[in-house]
Each structure stands twice: as C-alpha cells, then as structure tokens.
Amino acid sequence: MEQLSNDSRRRFLKTGTVLGLGAAFGQGTIGQAFASSQPIAIDKGQIGQNSIRPFHVNIPEVELTELRRRIRAARWPERELVADAAQGVQLNTMQKVAQYWAEEYDWRKVEARLNALPQFTTKLDGLDIHFIHVRSKHENALPLIVTHGWPGSIIEQLKIIDPLTNPTAHGGDASDAFDVVIPSLPGYGFSDKPTTTGWDIPHIARAWVTLMKRLGYTRFVAAGGDVGAQVVDELGVQAPPELLGIHSNMPGTVPADVSRALTSHEPAPSGLSTDERHAWDQLDFFYKKGLGYAIEMSTRPQTLYGLMDSPVGLAAWMIDHDARSEELIRRALDGKSEGLTRDDVLDNITLYWLTNTAVSAARSYWDYSATARKGFFDVKGATVPVAVSAFPDEIYTAPRSWAEKAYPNLIHYNKLPKGGHFAAWEQPQFYSEELRAGFRPSRSKA
C-alpha cells in the first residue's frame, strides 16, 4: 500500500475500505503509531456507528528513539532536603527510572503482549473507545467488564486475563470462567480524547452498558478500582437491568460523619472500632499528605504541560500517586519485586507517553469532579449485589462494618493479606480469586 497523507489517511480509515484504528489516531506521527501493519479487509456494509473494529499496536521506532533522547536530556533538580520521600519522589529513584528506561527498557515486549490479545475499537457517544475482549473457552462464562483508574491503564489488568478466562489453568474450576472486557477510559491509552466536557462518571457507566450490550451480552458483572471503583459504584446506583453485580477493591464506604470530619480536618468521631480507626488514620494521612495530584487535575489540568514535554516529569507525576504504591515501586526499581517489576511500571508510563494522554487523562478528573455529588470514598447508594475486597495497602482498607452499611446488598467481603492500590496488577492471583468468589452468587442469574 502506498503511503497516504495524514488527511487522506483519515478519510481512508473513515470509509471502512481498510480497517486500521479509526479516524481519531490519524493526526501526525502519533496517529500513524497505532496503524495496523496488516490492515483487515471487511465488508463495507458492516461499517457504521455500532461497528466493532479490530485494533493493532505498532509504534514507529522513531517515537521510541525520541523518547530515549528526551530521557537522556532530562534536567535534574537538586536532591531533596529530607532523608525520605516526604517531599516527593526522591532524586535517586527517578535517576534509576531514567537510566533503565533509556538504556535497557524494551517497549516491544509489552506491545507484543497487547497484540497477542483480541483488541478492538467501537464508537460510543462520538468517541472511539478501545477495549480488550477475551472470551473464555468454557461454556457459560460470566461476562465481566473491568475498569482501570489513574495513573493506571489496561496494563493494570493484563495479568488477570488468563486466570479469569482460563481458571482451570490457575487453580479454579471451569464454572468460575469469565468473558473479560477491559476498556480504556475516554482520554486514556488508545481511546479517543474527548473534545467536549461531559464525560463524567455517570456518562462512562452508561457507555459501558452500551458496550456490553453491543458485544451481545444481556447479563454482565462489573469490577474496578480507583476511577474504575467510581464507575462500578455508579453502575450500582444506575442499576441497569443487564447488571448482575459489582466488585470493588476501593469501595465507597466512608460514613457521612467520618467524611465530614476528614474533609474539615476535625478529630475522628468517637466510638470507632479498631478497623474503623485504622481506616480513619489511612484516610487522614491521604487527605493531608497525598491528595495534591487529584486537586491539581480536578481544578487545573490544562496547566500540566510539562507532563507532555518531559518523560521524566511524567514518570515522577505517575509514580507519586500514593505513599504505599511509591514505596512498592521504589523497591521494584531496586530489584525487590513484590508484585510489580521495573518493566511493569514503565510499560504503564510509556503507554501514557506514546499516546500523548497525560493531559487528557488529567482533564478527566475535571469532568469527574464537575458533577460529582459525593466524595471519592463516600457512600454512593448502590442497590445491586456488591462484592468488596479490602487490601491492606490500599489508600484505605474498608472495614466490614462500613461496607455492610454502605451496601445493603453486600454478597462478599474479604480482607486480603497483602496488596495495595493496583490490586489486579500487584496481586493478580488474589484479585482473580476474589472475583471468582465475589461473583459466584451472580452466576445463577446470568
């Protein structure tokens, strides 16, 4: 095929004569980065607003070369003035990231992993949304949609796909099988960037229902953490008839009096149990010391130009999500893998860099907060069956007592021995087992 100009290529992709990725990625070099090297011929009559189109990742080598050049050209600040990470991600940590990223890291490995999976795009409310869709070989597999968060991506869920779709190979039964759908949130990864405001959490939840129905599922369950936890809580509030239940590893369970005290920096309410007091202490630390990134993205996301210009700046911003995750990543960079490796961390950061989505992902927080009626950890009012997995190194470990009050239809609760904010990524075995156990009561209704 002869090389097409950018404008011609956009028109070509829109016609449906040859299926690449869709028109959204037809702008400039980055647009060409996602074009399938072997476009798939399809029937023109099948092209339309509801079409589902195969997707293939192929980043040009020039983009990877430019990334390494920018990393090597980083301008470094002085060392922090304290002995720990109290002032932010430490200089030594970031210099280790940069050295490995520029000299040893291989993006092509994760690109091959992605391309080994069935990937697609489809248009939802005007945006091309990218998703992975893996069907189980087992009969009566339960359809499941899993939503990532920030600073995550579909990279978070890669390790759970086989345990969920092929449970017999991972200590489970065929009756535990899932068909797994993993979308990229609008403005993240390979999904389109919104060109107008309005893609808030309720909008995303409605879009996910449309996606699952478009895939032919009349019944499904949903899981998520971080932003994904907001999405599943909202699905639980909307309670579409197709939804059988939700699972959250960062549930909204904080009682109203506790939430008010936290946001006002008041003392803890009296009468908290040991588990509730521990959750209070975790949240109190986060509200006082860990909320900066969310405030900036919720109020002034467009200001974050530096994340688009400096890969080292982007990496530091993403690593500094929460204290426990930053500690885990720091140990991984020292070769002490406890669920995440150096490559895991850089696979995710590199995806943000190569897709130019640092600011569009940040702007999503502006949309989310613009219409939010409750705080991130507050009770939302879900009425559907709910499963909760409480991980010890999450931003807060939801106590059973709070979960039972927050979710009147709580069907599963479990405290795990280890794992943090990126539960599916850090502890895929525990996470997969939790989804199997949490959704067993829903299978009889599928």
C-alpha positions in Angstrom: 0.0 0.0 0.0 1.4 3.4 -0.9 1.9 6.0 1.9 -1.1 8.2 2.4 -1.0 11.8 3.6 -2.5 12.4 7.1 -5.7 13.9 5.6 -6.1 11.2 3.1 -5.4 8.6 5.7 -8.2 9.9 7.9 -10.6 9.8 5.1 -9.4 6.3 4.1 -9.9 5.0 7.6 -13.4 6.5 7.9 -14.6 4.9 4.6 -14.1 1.4 6.1 -12.4 0.1 3.0 -9.4 -1.0 5.1 -9.7 -1.2 8.9 -6.9 0.2 10.9 -7.7 2.0 14.2 -10.3 4.6 13.3 -10.0 8.3 12.5 -9.1 9.5 15.9 -5.5 8.5 15.6 -4.9 9.8 12.2 -3.2 13.0 13.2 0.5 13.3 12.8 3.2 10.8 13.7 1.4 9.6 16.8 -1.7 8.9 14.7 0.4 6.6 12.4 1.8 4.9 15.5 -1.3 2.9 16.1 -2.0 1.8 12.5 -2.1 -1.9 11.9 0.8 -3.2 9.8 -1.6 -5.7 8.2 -5.0 -3.9 7.8 -8.0 -6.1 7.9 -10.4 -6.1 4.9 -14.0 -6.1 5.9 -17.4 -5.7 4.3 -18.3 -2.0 3.8 -21.9 -2.8 4.6 -20.9 -3.7 8.2 -19.3 -0.3 8.8 -21.4 2.0 11.0 -21.7 3.8 14.3 -22.1 0.5 16.1 -19.3 -1.4 14.3 -16.6 -3.1 16.3 -13.2 -2.9 14.6 -10.0 -4.9 15.2 -7.1 -2.9 16.7 -3.3 -3.4 16.4 -0.5 -1.5 18.1 2.6 -0.7 16.1 4.6 2.2 17.5 7.2 3.6 14.9 10.8 3.2 16.1 11.3 6.9 15.6 8.9 7.6 18.5 10.9 5.2 20.8 14.2 6.8 19.7 12.8 10.3 20.5 11.6 9.1 23.9 15.1 7.8 24.8 16.6 11.1 23.7 14.3 13.1 25.9 15.0 10.9 28.9 18.8 11.3 28.5 18.3 15.1 28.1 16.4 15.5 31.4 17.3 18.5 33.5 17.5 17.3 37.2 16.7 19.3 40.3 18.9 19.1 43.4 18.5 16.3 45.8 15.5 16.5 48.2 16.3 18.1 51.6 15.0 15.3 53.7 16.1 11.7 54.1 12.8 10.1 52.9 10.1 10.7 50.3 8.2 13.3 52.4 9.0 16.0 49.7 8.0 13.7 46.8 9.6 11.1 44.7 13.3 11.1 45.5 16.0 12.1 43.0 17.8 8.7 43.4 14.6 6.9 42.5 14.0 9.0 39.4 17.5 8.7 38.2 17.2 4.9 38.4 14.0 5.1 36.4 15.7 7.2 33.7 18.8 5.1 33.4 16.8 1.9 33.0 14.1 3.5 30.8 16.7 5.0 28.4 19.2 2.2 28.2 17.5 -1.2 28.9 13.7 -1.0 28.8 12.1 -2.7 25.8 8.6 -1.4 24.8 8.3 -4.0 22.1 7.7 -6.7 24.8 4.5 -5.2 26.1 3.5 -4.3 22.6 3.7 -7.9 21.6 1.6 -8.9 24.7 -1.1 -6.4 23.7 -1.1 -7.6 20.1 -1.5 -11.2 21.2 -4.8 -10.3 22.7 -8.1 -9.6 20.8 -8.3 -5.7 20.8 -11.0 -3.6 19.3 -12.4 -0.1 19.0 -16.0 1.0 18.8 -17.7 4.4 18.8 -19.6 5.3 21.9 -21.3 8.7 22.0 -19.0 10.0 19.4 -15.7 8.6 20.8 -13.7 5.6 19.5 -13.2 3.6 22.7 -10.5 1.0 22.7 -11.0 -2.3 24.6 -9.6 -5.8 25.0 -12.2 -8.6 24.7 -11.2 -12.2 25.6 -13.8 -14.9 25.5 -13.4 -18.0 27.7 -13.2 -21.4 26.1 -15.5 -22.6 28.9 -19.3 -22.7 28.4 -21.5 -20.4 30.4 -18.6 -18.0 31.1 -19.9 -14.9 33.0 -19.4 -11.6 31.1 -17.2 -9.2 33.1 -16.2 -5.6 32.3 -13.1 -4.3 34.3 -12.3 -0.6 34.5 -8.9 0.8 35.3 -8.1 4.1 37.0 -5.5 6.8 37.1 -2.5 6.6 36.9 -3.4 3.2 35.5 -4.4 1.8 32.2 -5.3 -1.5 30.5 -1.7 -2.5 31.6 -3.1 -3.0 35.1 -5.4 -5.8 34.0 -3.1 -7.9 31.7 -2.1 -10.3 34.4 -5.7 -11.2 35.3 -7.0 -12.1 31.9 -5.8 -15.7 31.7 -6.7 -16.5 35.3 -10.2 -15.2 34.7 -10.9 -16.6 31.3 -8.9 -19.9 31.8 -9.4 -20.6 35.5 -8.7 -24.4 35.3 -5.1 -23.5 34.5 -4.9 -21.3 37.6 -6.4 -23.4 40.4 -10.0 -22.6 39.6 -13.0 -24.5 38.2 -14.5 -24.2 34.7 -17.6 -22.9 36.4 -15.6 -19.8 37.5 -14.8 -18.7 34.0 -15.4 -15.2 32.7 -15.5 -13.5 29.4 -13.4 -10.4 30.0 -13.8 -6.9 28.6 -11.2 -4.3 29.5 -11.9 -0.8 28.0 -9.5 2.2 28.0 -11.3 5.1 29.7 -12.0 8.1 27.4 -8.9 10.2 27.2 -6.6 7.3 28.2 -4.4 5.0 26.2 -5.8 4.1 22.8 -9.3 5.5 23.4 -10.2 8.9 21.9 -9.7 12.1 23.8 -13.0 13.9 24.5 -13.3 17.1 22.5 -16.0 18.5 24.8 -16.7 18.3 28.5 -19.3 15.9 29.9 -17.5 12.6 30.1 -18.2 12.2 33.8 -18.6 9.0 35.8 -22.4 8.6 35.1 -21.7 9.1 31.3 -18.9 6.4 31.4 -21.2 4.0 33.3 -23.9 4.4 30.7 -21.4 3.9 27.9 -20.1 0.7 29.4 -23.6 -0.7 29.4 -23.9 0.2 25.7 -20.6 -1.5 25.1 -21.6 -4.8 26.8 -24.9 -4.9 25.0 -23.2 -4.2 21.7 -20.9 -7.2 22.4 -24.1 -9.3 22.7 -24.2 -9.6 26.5 -27.7 -9.4 28.1 -26.3 -10.0 31.6 -22.9 -9.0 33.0 -21.0 -8.0 36.1 -18.5 -5.2 36.6 -15.3 -4.6 38.6 -12.9 -1.7 39.1 -10.5 0.1 41.3 -9.6 3.8 41.6 -11.7 5.6 38.9 -13.0 2.1 38.0 -14.3 1.9 41.5 -16.3 5.1 40.9 -17.6 3.6 37.7 -18.8 0.4 39.3 -20.4 2.3 42.2 -22.3 4.4 39.7 -23.4 1.3 37.8 -24.7 0.1 41.1 -26.6 3.3 41.5 -28.0 3.3 38.0 -28.7 -0.4 38.3 -29.4 -1.2 34.7 -31.3 -4.4 34.2 -28.4 -6.1 32.5 -26.1 -5.7 35.6 -26.0 -8.6 37.9 -23.5 -7.2 40.4 -20.3 -5.2 41.0 -16.9 -5.8 42.7 -14.7 -3.0 44.1 -11.3 -3.0 45.6 -11.6 0.6 46.6 -15.2 0.9 47.6 -17.2 3.9 48.7 -18.0 3.1 52.3 -17.0 6.1 54.4 -19.9 7.2 56.6 -21.1 10.8 56.3 -19.8 11.9 59.7 -16.4 10.4 59.1 -16.2 12.1 55.7 -17.2 15.5 57.1 -14.5 15.2 59.8 -11.8 14.2 57.3 -12.5 17.0 54.8 -12.7 19.6 57.6 -9.6 18.2 59.3 -11.5 17.7 62.5 -10.9 14.9 65.1 -12.2 11.4 64.4 -15.7 10.7 65.6 -15.9 8.8 68.8 -16.8 5.2 69.0 -14.7 3.9 66.0 -13.7 0.3 66.2 -10.1 -0.8 65.7 -10.6 -1.4 62.0 -12.5 1.8 61.6 -9.8 3.8 63.4 -7.2 2.3 61.1 -9.2 3.3 58.1 -9.6 6.8 59.5 -5.8 7.0 60.1 -5.1 5.9 56.5 -7.6 8.4 55.1 -6.5 11.2 57.3 -2.9 10.8 56.0 -4.1 10.8 52.4 -6.3 13.9 52.8 -3.4 15.8 54.4 -0.4 14.5 52.5 -1.5 12.6 49.4 -4.3 14.5 47.7 -2.2 17.0 45.7 -2.3 15.3 42.3 -6.1 14.9 42.5 -6.7 18.6 43.4 -4.5 19.8 40.5 -6.1 17.5 38.0 -9.6 18.3 39.2 -9.1 22.1 39.1 -6.3 23.0 36.7 -5.5 20.0 34.5 -4.6 22.1 31.4 -1.6 23.6 33.3 0.2 20.2 33.3 2.0 20.9 30.0 5.3 19.6 31.5 3.9 16.1 31.5 3.6 16.2 27.7 7.1 17.6 27.3 9.2 15.6 29.7 9.0 11.8 30.1 10.9 12.0 33.4 8.4 14.6 34.6 5.5 12.3 33.6 7.1 9.3 35.3 7.6 11.2 38.6 4.0 12.5 38.5 2.6 9.0 37.9 4.8 7.3 40.5 3.8 9.7 43.2 0.1 8.5 43.4 0.1 7.3 46.9 2.7 6.6 49.5 2.4 2.8 49.7 2.5 2.4 45.9 5.5 4.7 45.7 7.3 2.6 48.2 6.5 -0.6 46.3 7.7 0.9 43.0 10.9 2.1 44.7 11.6 -1.4 45.9 10.9 -2.8 42.4 13.4 -0.4 41.0 16.0 -1.8 43.5 15.2 -5.3 42.1 13.0 -6.3 45.0 9.9 -7.3 43.1 6.8 -7.7 45.3 4.1 -7.9 42.6 5.4 -5.1 40.3 8.6 -5.1 38.3 10.5 -2.2 36.7 9.0 -3.3 33.4 5.5 -3.3 34.8 5.9 0.3 36.0 7.5 1.5 32.7 5.0 -0.3 30.5 2.3 1.8 32.0 4.2 5.1 31.9 5.4 4.5 28.4 1.8 3.9 27.2 0.8 7.3 28.5 3.8 8.9 26.8 3.4 7.3 23.4 -0.3 8.0 23.3 0.1 11.7 24.4 -2.6 11.2 27.1 -1.1 12.8 30.2 -3.2 15.9 30.0 -6.4 14.3 28.5 -6.3 11.8 31.4 -5.8 14.7 33.9 -8.7 16.5 32.4 -10.9 13.5 33.1 -10.7 14.4 36.8 -12.0 17.8 36.0 -15.0 16.2 34.3 -15.5 13.7 37.1 -15.4 16.3 39.9 -17.6 18.8 38.0 -20.8 16.7 38.5 -19.8 14.5 41.5 -22.4 14.6 44.2 -20.3 12.6 46.7 -16.6 12.3 47.6 -14.4 9.7 46.2 -14.7 7.4 49.2 -18.2 8.3 50.2 -21.2 6.0 50.1 -22.9 6.4 46.7 -26.1 4.3 47.2 -25.6 1.2 45.1 -28.5 -1.1 45.3 -27.2 -4.1 43.2 -25.3 -7.1 44.7 -21.8 -5.9 45.7 -18.6 -7.7 46.4 -15.8 -5.9 48.3 -12.1 -6.9 48.6 -10.2 -4.9 51.2 -6.4 -4.8 50.5 -4.1 -3.7 53.4 -2.0 -1.2 51.4 -4.9 0.5 49.6 -5.4 4.2 50.2 -7.8 2.9 52.9 -8.8 -0.6 53.9 -12.6 -0.6 54.0 -13.8 -2.1 57.3 -16.5 -4.7 57.0 -18.8 -2.7 59.3 -18.7 0.3 56.9 -19.1 -2.0 53.8 -22.2 -3.6 55.3 -23.8 -0.2 55.9 -22.8 1.2 52.6 -24.0 -1.7 50.5 -27.4 -3.2 51.7 -26.9 -6.0 49.2 -23.3 -6.9 50.2 -22.7 -10.5 49.0 -19.0 -10.8 49.6 -16.4 -9.2 51.8 -12.8 -10.3 52.4 -9.7 -8.7 53.8 -6.6 -9.8 51.9 -3.1 -10.4 53.5 -1.3 -8.2 51.0 -1.8 -5.9 48.1 -2.3 -2.2 47.5 -3.9 0.3 45.3 -3.2 -1.5 42.0 -4.6 -4.8 43.3 -5.1 -6.6 39.9 -1.6 -5.6 38.8 0.2 -6.3 42.1 -1.6 -9.4 43.3 -3.3 -11.0 40.2 -3.9 -14.3 42.0 -5.6 -12.8 45.0 -7.6 -10.4 42.8 -8.7 -13.2 40.4 -9.7 -15.4 43.3 -11.7 -12.5 44.8 -13.6 -12.0 41.5 -14.4 -15.7 41.3 -15.7 -15.9 44.9 -17.4 -12.5 44.8 -19.4 -13.2 41.7 -20.4 -16.8 42.3 -23.8 -15.8 43.7 -24.4 -13.9 40.4 -23.9 -16.8 38.1 -27.2 -18.4 38.7 -28.9 -15.2 37.4 -26.8 -14.9 34.2 
